[in-house]
Amino acid sequence: MSIQDYSQSELEPRKLSKEEIENPYDVIDNFFDFAHLPQIRDELWEMLKLTVTSSYHIQPRRDRANLLYFYEKLEQLIEAAHVIHRKKNEK
């Protein structure tokens, strides 16, 4: 799909507050305060492994909740990177 295939609203952040959109680097700081790089790698691997093996449903509830929280933080990080990228290209 090309970018023209998306509505303008699809190209806007959904998970960031107005303050986070204005200061996307704060979102990056928050993400890396949440977890260090080795932990992030471990979480990404666990997410992929559980998805591929379909063993998500047998994980303890707390582990599943942690993965969902990590996903939400990752989504915010991606949106912050998008905001930074867009601002750079607008200059």
Steps between C-alpha positions, in 0.01 A plus 500: 500500500618849428454789739221638278292193587462622859276774632667792676361381834681166454829689473456674835615363837226333704682396814683824575370790702527855366801555726667182370443607139662835581790326680547159335848462648334473842322187374834351400646581841196346667532183292864449595425585863241221486753243371864484404610379157567138608155483662339641187668236288377230739145635492496518120629144478241379750223675309607344172552157654158498665335612179671242281455210742144600597587448866384845613186360663696271735721778637429633849258793505768738629735409213222560250420836659867597486516414131193710428648791692826462307303501173329826600834660587645380170204648311560836669869480412419438134255790495761728659752395236237577235447849644877564500529372143210714380636814670841441341347463154286813541811719543 
